Amino acid sequence: MKQKINSWSVRHNSQGGREVFIKAVLQAIPTYAMACFLLPKSLCMELENIMSGFWWMKNHGKSGMHWGDWKALSALKEDGSMGFRNLSLFNIALLAKQGWRLLRFPNSLLACTLTAKYYKDSNFFKSRLGNLSSFTWQSIWTAKSLLLKGLDWRIEDGQQVSILDDAWVPGIEEVRLQYSNLNPNLLKVADLIDANTRK
């Protein structure tokens, strides 16, 4: 990042030009690494400090007064801020996307490899971190909680959806049902659907 900033001419650069440079160049540099690995928060803060220093820089490379911190600059544009990325949160989002790909494409090389090594008799959501796991698996596994918050099932015939273990009822905050006296014969959502009326 520092090399890119040093090679960029700040002298004739407007604030709009700096905004485009930060969003299109500086924030794109760590994207590939963040899609594969969970970066330490200290590294994300260091990168954000470099971008913040560039944003507030005066002409001729002199540091300027910081009129706001990076948290304020990374709020949404709709809220009156600049809309820069919070790198730590963006890192988690990219890793959650990798977890989503494991679910959507179970026959991909990465999914087959991770399945064979970490959750052979289970699925991604029921997987455990395990001992001596690779840094890639630790990173993707960390983002699993974000996926669990946002995913719910599309019922279709209900054969694959567990009544208690899966999120399948839309519009409620706690999407997983908990019943202590549920009929033990009712395991899947398909068991709740009348075969004739489809209700």
N, CA and C atoms as a LAMMPS dump frame, in Angstrom:
ITEM: TIMESTEP
0
ITEM: NUMBER OF ATOMS
597
ITEM: BOX BOUNDS ff ff ff
-5.0000000000000000e+02 5.0000000000000000e+02
-5.0000000000000000e+02 5.0000000000000000e+02
-5.0000000000000000e+02 5.0000000000000000e+02
ITEM: ATOMS id mol type element x y z
1 1 1 N 0.824 -1.203 0
2 1 2 C 0 0 0
3 1 3 C 0.858 1.252 0
4 2 1 N 1.904 1.241 0.83
5 2 2 C 2.771 2.418 0.901
6 2 3 C 3.468 2.665 -0.437
7 3 1 N 3.859 1.597 -1.111
8 3 2 C 4.481 1.754 -2.428
9 3 3 C 3.509 2.364 -3.432
10 4 1 N 2.261 1.909 -3.399
11 4 2 C 1.248 2.474 -4.311
12 4 3 C 1.028 3.949 -4.016
13 5 1 N 0.972 4.287 -2.71
14 5 2 C 0.747 5.689 -2.337
15 5 3 C 1.924 6.548 -2.764
16 6 1 N 3.138 6.022 -2.573
17 6 2 C 4.335 6.796 -2.938
18 6 3 C 4.425 7.017 -4.437
19 7 1 N 3.92 6.054 -5.21
20 7 2 C 3.978 6.208 -6.662
21 7 3 C 2.85 7.083 -7.205
22 8 1 N 1.872 7.365 -6.364
23 8 2 C 0.723 8.159 -6.785
24 8 3 C 1.024 9.638 -6.576
25 9 1 N 0.723 10.447 -7.528
26 9 2 C 0.985 11.886 -7.419
27 9 3 C -0.101 12.538 -6.584
28 10 1 N 0.268 12.997 -5.392
29 10 2 C -0.704 13.607 -4.487
30 10 3 C -0.874 15.097 -4.782
31 11 1 N 0.107 15.668 -5.443
32 11 2 C 0.145 17.12 -5.595
33 11 3 C -1.101 17.678 -6.271
34 12 1 N -1.537 17.037 -7.346
35 12 2 C -2.684 17.55 -8.1
36 12 3 C -3.927 16.673 -7.896
37 13 1 N -4.01 16.05 -6.756
38 13 2 C -5.078 15.09 -6.508
39 13 3 C -6.159 15.707 -5.628
40 14 1 N -7.403 15.697 -6.082
41 14 2 C -8.507 16.214 -5.282
42 14 3 C -8.952 15.163 -4.278
43 15 1 N -9.832 15.567 -3.361
44 15 2 C -10.369 14.609 -2.385
45 15 3 C -11.177 13.525 -3.098
46 16 1 N -11.878 13.899 -4.172
47 16 2 C -12.613 12.902 -4.951
48 16 3 C -11.684 11.886 -5.59
49 17 1 N -10.547 12.379 -6.095
50 17 2 C -9.558 11.472 -6.673
51 17 3 C -8.976 10.544 -5.635
52 18 1 N -8.752 11.046 -4.437
53 18 2 C -8.238 10.197 -3.346
54 18 3 C -9.259 9.137 -2.949
55 19 1 N -10.52 9.541 -2.942
56 19 2 C -11.579 8.57 -2.609
57 19 3 C -11.577 7.415 -3.608
58 20 1 N -11.506 7.737 -4.888
59 20 2 C -11.488 6.701 -5.923
60 20 3 C -10.238 5.842 -5.789
61 21 1 N -9.089 6.462 -5.508
62 21 2 C -7.839 5.72 -5.361
63 21 3 C -7.914 4.751 -4.182
64 22 1 N -8.467 5.21 -3.065
65 22 2 C -8.586 4.332 -1.885
66 22 3 C -9.518 3.166 -2.187
67 23 1 N -10.675 3.455 -2.78
68 23 2 C -11.665 2.403 -3.009
69 23 3 C -11.27 1.442 -4.125
70 24 1 N -10.674 1.972 -5.197
71 24 2 C -10.385 1.129 -6.357
72 24 3 C -9.02 0.46 -6.297
73 25 1 N -8.066 1.061 -5.599
74 25 2 C -6.705 0.524 -5.597
75 25 3 C -6.312 -0.013 -4.221
76 26 1 N -6.295 0.858 -3.219
77 26 2 C -5.775 0.45 -1.912
78 26 3 C -6.615 -0.64 -1.253
79 27 1 N -7.934 -0.503 -1.298
80 27 2 C -8.772 -1.51 -0.654
81 27 3 C -8.833 -2.806 -1.448
82 28 1 N -8.416 -2.773 -2.714
83 28 2 C -8.41 -3.994 -3.527
84 28 3 C -7.155 -4.834 -3.293
85 29 1 N -6.096 -4.226 -2.775
86 29 2 C -4.829 -4.943 -2.606
87 29 3 C -4.969 -6.179 -1.708
88 30 1 N -5.566 -6.084 -0.51
89 30 2 C -5.621 -7.273 0.352
90 30 3 C -6.816 -8.186 0.105
91 31 1 N -7.619 -7.921 -0.936
92 31 2 C -8.873 -8.657 -1.114
93 31 3 C -8.65 -10.15 -1.308
94 32 1 N -7.686 -10.539 -2.135
95 32 2 C -7.462 -11.968 -2.389
96 32 3 C -7.049 -12.689 -1.106
97 33 1 N -6.129 -12.095 -0.357
98 33 2 C -5.69 -12.72 0.9
99 33 3 C -6.848 -12.814 1.89
100 34 1 N -7.704 -11.777 1.925
101 34 2 C -8.822 -11.776 2.867
102 34 3 C -9.884 -12.797 2.487
103 35 1 N -9.952 -13.175 1.213
104 35 2 C -10.919 -14.185 0.79
105 35 3 C -10.487 -15.591 1.194
106 36 1 N -9.217 -15.752 1.542
107 36 2 C -8.692 -17.069 1.898
108 36 3 C -8.34 -17.198 3.376
109 37 1 N -7.922 -16.105 3.996
110 37 2 C -7.398 -16.171 5.363
111 37 3 C -8.003 -15.087 6.235
112 38 1 N -8.119 -15.376 7.505
113 38 2 C -8.584 -14.394 8.479
114 38 3 C -7.377 -13.566 8.915
115 39 1 N -7.341 -12.309 8.498
116 39 2 C -6.225 -11.44 8.852
117 39 3 C -6.356 -10.99 10.3
118 40 1 N -5.242 -10.837 11.001
119 40 2 C -5.315 -10.304 12.376
120 40 3 C -5.919 -8.904 12.377
121 41 1 N -6.684 -8.603 13.424
122 41 2 C -7.312 -7.277 13.497
123 41 3 C -6.267 -6.17 13.554
124 42 1 N -5.115 -6.477 14.16
125 42 2 C -4.054 -5.468 14.225
126 42 3 C -3.55 -5.12 12.825
127 43 1 N -3.459 -6.107 11.937
128 43 2 C -3.032 -5.839 10.559
129 43 3 C -4.087 -5.015 9.825
130 44 1 N -5.364 -5.365 10.026
131 44 2 C -6.445 -4.587 9.395
132 44 3 C -6.405 -3.137 9.866
133 45 1 N -6.157 -2.935 11.162
134 45 2 C -6.077 -1.569 11.692
135 45 3 C -4.875 -0.822 11.113
136 46 1 N -3.759 -1.538 10.943
137 46 2 C -2.574 -0.906 10.362
138 46 3 C -2.834 -0.471 8.919
139 47 1 N -3.496 -1.332 8.146
140 47 2 C -3.828 -0.979 6.764
141 47 3 C -4.803 0.197 6.71
142 48 1 N -5.766 0.195 7.627
143 48 2 C -6.719 1.312 7.675
144 48 3 C -6.023 2.609 8.07
145 49 1 N -5.017 2.526 8.942
146 49 2 C -4.263 3.72 9.328
147 49 3 C -3.492 4.289 8.139
148 50 1 N -2.954 3.389 7.298
149 50 2 C -2.244 3.844 6.096
150 50 3 C -3.215 4.576 5.171
151 51 1 N -4.41 3.996 4.975
152 51 2 C -5.404 4.636 4.102
153 51 3 C -5.904 5.947 4.7
154 52 1 N -6.075 5.963 6.003
155 52 2 C -6.522 7.186 6.662
156 52 3 C -5.475 8.289 6.529
157 53 1 N -4.2 7.916 6.692
158 53 2 C -3.131 8.894 6.522
159 53 3 C -3.104 9.456 5.112
160 54 1 N -3.355 8.588 4.118
161 54 2 C -3.4 9.066 2.73
162 54 3 C -4.592 9.999 2.516
163 55 1 N -5.726 9.668 3.116
164 55 2 C -6.929 10.481 2.947
165 55 3 C -6.728 11.902 3.48
166 56 1 N -6.061 12.02 4.64
167 56 2 C -5.887 13.334 5.258
168 56 3 C -4.577 14.013 4.85
169 57 1 N -3.799 13.403 3.951
170 57 2 C -2.499 13.936 3.562
171 57 3 C -2.641 15.277 2.845
172 58 1 N -1.715 16.173 3.156
173 58 2 C -1.659 17.462 2.446
174 58 3 C -0.838 17.284 1.175
175 59 1 N -0.686 18.349 0.437
176 59 2 C 0.149 18.315 -0.762
177 59 3 C 1.604 18.044 -0.406
178 60 1 N 2.346 17.54 -1.363
179 60 2 C 3.772 17.229 -1.223
180 60 3 C 4.023 16.149 -0.178
181 61 1 N 3.041 15.297 0.09
182 61 2 C 3.245 14.164 0.989
183 61 3 C 3.288 14.504 2.463
184 62 1 N 2.915 15.725 2.843
185 62 2 C 2.936 16.096 4.264
186 62 3 C 1.668 15.587 4.931
187 63 1 N 1.824 15.076 6.15
188 63 2 C 0.652 14.574 6.873
189 63 3 C -0.212 15.748 7.306
190 64 1 N -1.516 15.539 7.243
191 64 2 C -2.453 16.601 7.599
192 64 3 C -3.215 16.275 8.861
193 65 1 N -4.064 17.185 9.26
194 65 2 C -4.889 17.003 10.449
195 65 3 C -5.955 15.944 10.177
196 66 1 N -6.096 14.978 11.087
197 66 2 C -7.132 13.94 10.973
198 66 3 C -8.406 14.471 11.63
199 67 1 N -9.372 14.818 10.795
200 67 2 C -10.604 15.406 11.317
201 67 3 C -11.63 14.352 11.716
202 68 1 N -11.327 13.095 11.478
203 68 2 C -12.225 12.003 11.879
204 68 3 C -11.484 10.687 11.832
205 69 1 N -11.926 9.727 12.629
206 69 2 C -11.263 8.42 12.628
207 69 3 C -11.821 7.551 11.5
208 70 1 N -11.18 6.399 11.295
209 70 2 C -11.558 5.529 10.173
210 70 3 C -12.961 4.959 10.359
211 71 1 N -13.358 4.756 11.598
212 71 2 C -14.704 4.22 11.849
213 71 3 C -15.765 5.188 11.317
214 72 1 N -15.52 6.469 11.516
215 72 2 C -16.464 7.474 11.006
216 72 3 C -16.429 7.52 9.482
217 73 1 N -15.236 7.347 8.887
218 73 2 C -15.124 7.39 7.429
219 73 3 C -15.702 6.145 6.762
220 74 1 N -15.762 5.036 7.508
221 74 2 C -16.234 3.787 6.905
222 74 3 C -17.726 3.551 7.108
223 75 1 N -18.427 4.534 7.657
224 75 2 C -19.883 4.428 7.733
225 75 3 C -20.464 4.589 6.329
226 76 1 N -21.733 4.25 6.172
227 76 2 C -22.376 4.287 4.862
228 76 3 C -22.482 5.708 4.314
229 77 1 N -22.447 5.806 2.995
230 77 2 C -22.623 7.115 2.362
231 77 3 C -24.014 7.669 2.637
232 78 1 N -24.996 6.781 2.755
233 78 2 C -26.36 7.22 3.047
234 78 3 C -26.443 7.905 4.403
235 79 1 N -25.488 7.568 5.282
236 79 2 C -25.456 8.183 6.608
237 79 3 C -24.549 9.409 6.649
238 80 1 N -24.109 9.865 5.475
239 80 2 C -23.31 11.075 5.406
240 80 3 C -21.813 10.864 5.523
241 81 1 N -21.358 9.647 5.372
242 81 2 C -19.923 9.379 5.482
243 81 3 C -19.347 9.042 4.108
244 82 1 N -18.116 8.523 4.091
245 82 2 C -17.419 8.259 2.836
246 82 3 C -17.669 6.853 2.296
247 83 1 N -18.075 5.928 3.132
248 83 2 C -18.361 4.58 2.664
249 83 3 C -17.126 3.733 2.419
250 84 1 N -15.994 4.055 3.078
251 84 2 C -14.821 3.197 2.973
252 84 3 C -15.085 1.888 3.711
253 85 1 N -14.328 0.849 3.339
254 85 2 C -14.551 -0.463 3.943
255 85 3 C -13.907 -0.576 5.319
256 86 1 N -14.624 -1.226 6.227
257 86 2 C -14.02 -1.706 7.461
258 86 3 C -13.382 -3.049 7.101
259 87 1 N -12.054 -3.107 7.042
260 87 2 C -11.375 -4.283 6.509
261 87 3 C -11.627 -5.543 7.325
262 88 1 N -11.757 -5.404 8.625
263 88 2 C -11.991 -6.579 9.474
264 88 3 C -13.349 -7.211 9.161
265 89 1 N -14.386 -6.384 9.024
266 89 2 C -15.72 -6.899 8.706
267 89 3 C -15.783 -7.421 7.278
268 90 1 N -15.084 -6.744 6.367
269 90 2 C -15.042 -7.188 4.978
270 90 3 C -14.351 -8.54 4.867
271 91 1 N -13.317 -8.75 5.68
272 91 2 C -12.606 -10.021 5.722
273 91 3 C -13.551 -11.157 6.12
274 92 1 N -14.348 -10.942 7.158
275 92 2 C -15.307 -11.956 7.607
276 92 3 C -16.344 -12.224 6.524
277 93 1 N -16.806 -11.174 5.85
278 93 2 C -17.805 -11.343 4.79
279 93 3 C -17.256 -12.187 3.636
280 94 1 N -16.002 -11.951 3.25
281 94 2 C -15.4 -12.734 2.168
282 94 3 C -15.237 -14.2 2.569
283 95 1 N -14.882 -14.445 3.823
284 95 2 C -14.741 -15.829 4.297
285 95 3 C -16.106 -16.518 4.386
286 96 1 N -17.137 -15.761 4.764
287 96 2 C -18.488 -16.322 4.773
288 96 3 C -18.916 -16.701 3.361
289 97 1 N -18.476 -15.936 2.383
290 97 2 C -18.765 -16.266 0.99
291 97 3 C -18.114 -17.593 0.611
292 98 1 N -16.91 -17.852 1.126
293 98 2 C -16.263 -19.147 0.883
294 98 3 C -17.069 -20.281 1.519
295 99 1 N -17.577 -20.04 2.729
296 99 2 C -18.431 -21.036 3.366
297 99 3 C -19.699 -21.292 2.564
298 100 1 N -20.276 -20.23 1.996
299 100 2 C -21.458 -20.36 1.141
300 100 3 C -21.139 -21.202 -0.087
301 101 1 N -19.933 -21.015 -0.636
302 101 2 C -19.535 -21.817 -1.796
303 101 3 C -19.383 -23.286 -1.424
304 102 1 N -18.933 -23.564 -0.213
305 102 2 C -18.842 -24.963 0.233
306 102 3 C -20.226 -25.611 0.247
307 103 1 N -21.236 -24.818 0.624
308 103 2 C -22.605 -25.338 0.657
309 103 3 C -23.201 -25.473 -0.737
310 104 1 N -22.968 -24.474 -1.577
311 104 2 C -23.584 -24.446 -2.907
312 104 3 C -22.915 -25.381 -3.907
313 105 1 N -21.618 -25.572 -3.761
314 105 2 C -20.86 -26.399 -4.707
315 105 3 C -20.104 -27.491 -3.954
316 106 1 N -20.832 -28.491 -3.435
317 106 2 C -20.19 -29.529 -2.621
318 106 3 C -19.245 -30.431 -3.411
319 107 1 N -19.3 -30.383 -4.735
320 107 2 C -18.415 -31.226 -5.544
321 107 3 C -17.168 -30.492 -6.022
322 108 1 N -16.984 -29.24 -5.6
323 108 2 C -15.774 -28.52 -5.984
324 108 3 C -14.567 -29.14 -5.279
325 109 1 N -13.392 -28.88 -5.81
326 109 2 C -12.171 -29.467 -5.249
327 109 3 C -11.972 -29.039 -3.799
328 110 1 N -12.173 -27.752 -3.501
329 110 2 C -12.003 -27.271 -2.124
330 110 3 C -13.005 -27.93 -1.193
331 111 1 N -14.278 -27.998 -1.61
332 111 2 C -15.308 -28.606 -0.759
333 111 3 C -15.013 -30.079 -0.513
334 112 1 N -14.615 -30.804 -1.542
335 112 2 C -14.303 -32.235 -1.371
336 112 3 C -13.117 -32.428 -0.435
337 113 1 N -12.101 -31.577 -0.561
338 113 2 C -10.922 -31.685 0.295
339 113 3 C -11.261 -31.4 1.752
340 114 1 N -11.98 -30.303 1.991
341 114 2 C -12.33 -29.944 3.363
342 114 3 C -13.311 -30.942 3.969
343 115 1 N -14.237 -31.454 3.153
344 115 2 C -15.183 -32.458 3.641
345 115 3 C -14.445 -33.708 4.08
346 116 1 N -13.521 -34.185 3.26
347 116 2 C -12.78 -35.411 3.585
348 116 3 C -11.937 -35.247 4.838
349 117 1 N -11.445 -34.047 5.057
350 117 2 C -10.541 -33.857 6.188
351 117 3 C -11.241 -33.457 7.475
352 118 1 N -12.291 -32.621 7.399
353 118 2 C -12.828 -32.014 8.616
354 118 3 C -14.26 -32.397 8.976
355 119 1 N -15.092 -32.763 8.007
356 119 2 C -16.473 -33.122 8.371
357 119 3 C -16.981 -34.238 7.477
358 120 1 N -16.284 -35.354 7.542
359 120 2 C -16.567 -36.498 6.679
360 120 3 C -17.992 -37.032 6.869
361 121 1 N -18.434 -37.163 8.111
362 121 2 C -19.742 -37.755 8.408
363 121 3 C -20.769 -36.707 8.799
364 122 1 N -20.554 -35.476 8.424
365 122 2 C -21.436 -34.4 8.844
366 122 3 C -21.598 -33.409 7.689
367 123 1 N -21.899 -32.153 8.023
368 123 2 C -21.932 -31.096 7.011
369 123 3 C -21.208 -29.871 7.549
370 124 1 N -21.114 -28.844 6.719
371 124 2 C -20.339 -27.669 7.098
372 124 3 C -20.867 -27.025 8.374
373 125 1 N -22.188 -26.965 8.549
374 125 2 C -22.748 -26.305 9.72
375 125 3 C -22.515 -27.086 11.009
376 126 1 N -22.433 -28.4 10.909
377 126 2 C -22.215 -29.218 12.1
378 126 3 C -20.742 -29.562 12.3
379 127 1 N -19.883 -29.003 11.468
380 127 2 C -18.457 -29.31 11.547
381 127 3 C -17.831 -28.677 12.783
382 128 1 N -16.701 -29.246 13.19
383 128 2 C -15.94 -28.725 14.321
384 128 3 C -14.594 -28.237 13.826
385 129 1 N -13.99 -27.398 14.63
386 129 2 C -12.7 -26.848 14.237
387 129 3 C -11.62 -27.92 14.224
388 130 1 N -11.605 -28.766 15.233
389 130 2 C -10.636 -29.857 15.288
390 130 3 C -9.247 -29.402 15.704
391 131 1 N -8.408 -30.364 16.003
392 131 2 C -7.035 -30.078 16.399
393 131 3 C -6.135 -30.03 15.168
394 132 1 N -5.135 -29.189 15.222
395 132 2 C -4.145 -29.071 14.148
396 132 3 C -4.79 -28.813 12.784
397 133 1 N -5.828 -28.014 12.767
398 133 2 C -6.487 -27.705 11.496
399 133 3 C -5.688 -26.636 10.755
400 134 1 N -5.847 -26.603 9.436
401 134 2 C -5.105 -25.644 8.612
402 134 3 C -5.634 -24.23 8.859
403 135 1 N -4.8 -23.262 8.527
404 135 2 C -5.192 -21.866 8.73
405 135 3 C -6.363 -21.494 7.828
406 136 1 N -6.413 -22.087 6.641
407 136 2 C -7.539 -21.84 5.733
408 136 3 C -8.842 -22.315 6.357
409 137 1 N -8.844 -23.543 6.917
410 137 2 C -10.052 -24.079 7.544
411 137 3 C -10.431 -23.262 8.768
412 138 1 N -9.469 -22.877 9.573
413 138 2 C -9.768 -22.05 10.749
414 138 3 C -10.44 -20.743 10.32
415 139 1 N -9.952 -20.166 9.231
416 139 2 C -10.499 -18.896 8.758
417 139 3 C -11.93 -19.046 8.272
418 140 1 N -12.189 -20.049 7.434
419 140 2 C -13.546 -20.265 6.917
420 140 3 C -14.492 -20.656 8.042
421 141 1 N -14.007 -21.482 8.957
422 141 2 C -14.844 -21.939 10.075
423 141 3 C -15.248 -20.77 10.973
424 142 1 N -14.382 -19.779 11.102
425 142 2 C -14.688 -18.601 11.917
426 142 3 C -15.892 -17.843 11.367
427 143 1 N -16.061 -17.847 10.053
428 143 2 C -17.159 -17.103 9.427
429 143 3 C -18.465 -17.886 9.415
430 144 1 N -18.439 -19.122 9.923
431 144 2 C -19.646 -19.946 9.899
432 144 3 C -20.791 -19.312 10.692
433 145 1 N -20.47 -18.65 11.792
434 145 2 C -21.518 -18.033 12.616
435 145 3 C -22.254 -16.935 11.857
436 146 1 N -21.541 -16.21 10.998
437 146 2 C -22.196 -15.176 10.182
438 146 3 C -23.178 -15.798 9.203
439 147 1 N -22.798 -16.937 8.617
440 147 2 C -23.714 -17.636 7.713
441 147 3 C -24.943 -18.133 8.462
442 148 1 N -24.743 -18.668 9.651
443 148 2 C -25.87 -19.196 10.429
444 148 3 C -26.889 -18.105 10.751
445 149 1 N -26.409 -16.866 10.956
446 149 2 C -27.332 -15.772 11.255
447 149 3 C -28.206 -15.415 10.059
448 150 1 N -27.655 -15.555 8.849
449 150 2 C -28.363 -15.054 7.683
450 150 3 C -29.057 -16.079 6.817
451 151 1 N -28.794 -17.364 7.033
452 151 2 C -29.367 -18.387 6.159
453 151 3 C -30.635 -18.98 6.731
454 152 1 N -31.586 -19.254 5.853
455 152 2 C -32.718 -20.084 6.221
456 152 3 C -33.1 -20.927 5.005
457 153 1 N -33.869 -21.952 5.249
458 153 2 C -34.177 -22.933 4.208
459 153 3 C -35.314 -22.477 3.326
460 154 1 N -35.254 -22.831 2.064
461 154 2 C -36.402 -22.773 1.167
462 154 3 C -37.011 -24.165 1.247
463 155 1 N -38.249 -24.265 1.678
464 155 2 C -38.819 -25.553 2.077
465 155 3 C -38.939 -26.55 0.934
466 156 1 N -39.519 -26.164 -0.198
467 156 2 C -39.82 -27.077 -1.305
468 156 3 C -40.618 -28.269 -0.77
469 157 1 N -40.081 -29.506 -0.815
470 157 2 C -40.862 -30.638 -0.295
471 157 3 C -40.608 -30.891 1.192
472 158 1 N -39.603 -30.252 1.775
473 158 2 C -39.354 -30.377 3.211
474 158 3 C -38.646 -31.64 3.643
475 159 1 N -38.178 -32.452 2.709
476 159 2 C -37.542 -33.73 3.06
477 159 3 C -36.175 -33.551 3.718
478 160 1 N -35.488 -32.462 3.4
479 160 2 C -34.132 -32.259 3.922
480 160 3 C -34.077 -31.326 5.119
481 161 1 N -35.194 -30.718 5.483
482 161 2 C -35.192 -29.674 6.502
483 161 3 C -35.634 -30.235 7.85
484 162 1 N -34.755 -30.13 8.839
485 162 2 C -35.083 -30.586 10.187
486 162 3 C -35.958 -29.547 10.878
487 163 1 N -36.982 -30.012 11.598
488 163 2 C -37.902 -29.097 12.265
489 163 3 C -37.179 -28.28 13.337
490 164 1 N -36.326 -28.928 14.117
491 164 2 C -35.692 -28.254 15.237
492 164 3 C -34.299 -27.717 14.936
493 165 1 N -33.553 -28.386 14.105
494 165 2 C -32.145 -28.019 13.917
495 165 3 C -31.914 -26.947 12.862
496 166 1 N -32.855 -26.782 11.932
497 166 2 C -32.638 -25.851 10.823
498 166 3 C -33.489 -24.599 10.979
499 167 1 N -33.017 -23.523 10.362
500 167 2 C -33.773 -22.272 10.319
501 167 3 C -34.691 -22.323 9.105
502 168 1 N -36.013 -22.359 9.346
503 168 2 C -36.935 -22.487 8.213
504 168 3 C -38.2 -21.649 8.355
505 169 1 N -38.422 -21.03 9.505
506 169 2 C -39.613 -20.199 9.689
507 169 3 C -39.22 -18.74 9.477
508 170 1 N -39.697 -18.082 8.411
509 170 2 C -39.302 -16.694 8.15
510 170 3 C -40.021 -15.714 9.061
511 171 1 N -39.372 -14.578 9.279
512 171 2 C -40.022 -13.479 9.982
513 171 3 C -39.918 -13.502 11.489
514 172 1 N -39.157 -14.415 12.068
515 172 2 C -38.966 -14.408 13.515
516 172 3 C -37.471 -14.308 13.803
517 173 1 N -37.136 -13.662 14.922
518 173 2 C -35.726 -13.416 15.222
519 173 3 C -34.995 -14.708 15.552
520 174 1 N -35.539 -15.495 16.464
521 174 2 C -34.905 -16.777 16.798
522 174 3 C -35.476 -17.806 15.847
523 175 1 N -34.752 -18.065 14.752
524 175 2 C -35.326 -18.844 13.662
525 175 3 C -35.331 -20.338 13.925
526 176 1 N -34.631 -20.794 14.949
527 176 2 C -34.643 -22.229 15.255
528 176 3 C -35.655 -22.502 16.361
529 177 1 N -36.555 -23.424 16.077
530 177 2 C -37.629 -23.725 17.025
531 177 3 C -37.107 -24.625 18.136
532 178 1 N -37.706 -24.482 19.3
533 178 2 C -37.318 -25.322 20.429
534 178 3 C -38.591 -25.78 21.136
535 179 1 N -38.879 -27.081 21.027
536 179 2 C -40.033 -27.657 21.7
537 179 3 C -39.566 -28.848 22.509
538 180 1 N -39.951 -28.88 23.757
539 180 2 C -39.539 -30.005 24.597
540 180 3 C -40.484 -31.191 24.429
541 181 1 N -41.747 -30.933 24.078
542 181 2 C -42.726 -32.023 23.985
543 181 3 C -43.147 -32.285 22.539
544 182 1 N -42.218 -32.145 21.6
545 182 2 C -42.534 -32.393 20.195
546 182 3 C -42.682 -33.889 19.963
547 183 1 N -43.654 -34.238 19.147
548 183 2 C -43.865 -35.64 18.781
549 183 3 C -42.581 -36.203 18.177
550 184 1 N -42.044 -37.302 18.73
551 184 2 C -40.777 -37.839 18.224
552 184 3 C -40.859 -38.341 16.788
553 185 1 N -42.071 -38.565 16.255
554 185 2 C -42.225 -38.999 14.859
555 185 3 C -42.063 -37.843 13.88
556 186 1 N -42.133 -36.629 14.387
557 186 2 C -42.001 -35.458 13.537
558 186 3 C -40.544 -35.002 13.55
559 187 1 N -39.823 -35.323 12.5
560 187 2 C -38.41 -34.957 12.418
561 187 3 C -38.145 -33.92 11.332
562 188 1 N -38.769 -34.131 10.184
563 188 2 C -38.56 -33.246 9.046
564 188 3 C -39.798 -32.389 8.802
565 189 1 N -39.609 -31.254 8.136
566 189 2 C -40.737 -30.367 7.821
567 189 3 C -41.735 -31.088 6.925
568 190 1 N -41.259 -32.044 6.132
569 190 2 C -42.164 -32.819 5.271
570 190 3 C -43.201 -33.568 6.105
571 191 1 N -42.859 -33.919 7.352
572 191 2 C -43.802 -34.617 8.23
573 191 3 C -44.965 -33.723 8.658
574 192 1 N -44.797 -32.412 8.526
575 192 2 C -45.855 -31.46 8.9
576 192 3 C -46.769 -31.121 7.728
577 193 1 N -46.388 -31.53 6.528
578 193 2 C -47.137 -31.159 5.326
579 193 3 C -48.085 -32.285 4.934
580 194 1 N -49.35 -31.936 4.737
581 194 2 C -50.325 -32.913 4.276
582 194 3 C -50.034 -33.256 2.815
583 195 1 N -49.863 -34.557 2.533
584 195 2 C -49.447 -34.988 1.197
585 195 3 C -50.504 -34.683 0.139
586 196 1 N -51.796 -34.676 0.539
587 196 2 C -52.861 -34.437 -0.426
588 196 3 C -53.091 -32.959 -0.719
589 197 1 N -53.217 -32.168 0.318
590 197 2 C -53.529 -30.752 0.136
591 197 3 C -52.299 -29.874 -0.016
592 198 1 N -51.113 -30.407 0.33
593 198 2 C -49.841 -29.665 0.314
594 198 3 C -49.878 -28.471 1.243
595 199 1 N -50.66 -28.588 2.324
596 199 2 C -50.721 -27.517 3.332
597 199 3 C -50.023 -27.998 4.588
